[in-house]
Amino acid sequence: VGVKESHQMTIFRIIGAILHLGNLEIQGERDGETCSVSSEDEHLRSFCVLLGVEHSQMQHWLCHRK
């Protein structure tokens, strides 16, 4: 396709992270307004490793709008 190998690996990491994000389990709370993500979720861990983001911050911001 003409894409450099280093760019291919970056693309694969991003696609892998998106696929893991799609498998993430988000639990809705009783009030219907809040949610949570388990800190033990393997997909969240993989997502954070692939993109190099902090686990606790991603866990927080996936469930908060502000």
Buried (B, 14 or more C-beta within 10 A) or exposed (E): EEEEEEEEEEEEBEEBBEEBBEEBEEEEEEEEEEEBBEEEBEBBBBBBBBBEEEBEEBBEEBBEEE
